[in-house]
């Protein structure tokens, strides 16, 4: 029996499913989806530090003021017969530093490569709208022009294309009911 659990705050109990997903990202995309950390950092490092700081919104990353809870990170998992699998994640920046208006956006999501093409990205984005709405009126999502799947996903949930430059496309997402 498979149970989809939409959003969970990062937690140490998801260490192994998280690391498994990072190996999946690295094998297909060439790098882990882990806020600039390498697979070695993740496997040898302090996972409690990572998960606690992601949960509190204080993990050091570009565009977030150090020591502030300016970002929410949510992990999505599914469980089959009690075995958890990390499906992806979604992050919401409550505010942006100016440079991120052109490269990062306020909302981003990722689906682990082995689970792409199942409609999970659109499902996650739709389910996240109430969380996004609580912090951002018209969030910007920015993706690579070459990421056709992400562009289609964003358009499916109502994203409106606002610009394209330097190999990136920006969408605004209407969050109102």
Secondary structure, 3 states (H helix, E strand, C coil): CEEEEEEEECCHHHHHHHHHHHHHHHHHHCCCCCCCCCHHHHHHCCHHHHHHHHHHCCCCCCCCCCCCCCEEEEEEEEEECCEEEEEEEEEEECCCCCCHHHHCECEEEEECHHHCCCCHHHHHHHHHHHHHHCCCCEEEEEEECCCHHHHHHHHHCCEEEEEEECCEEEEEEECCC
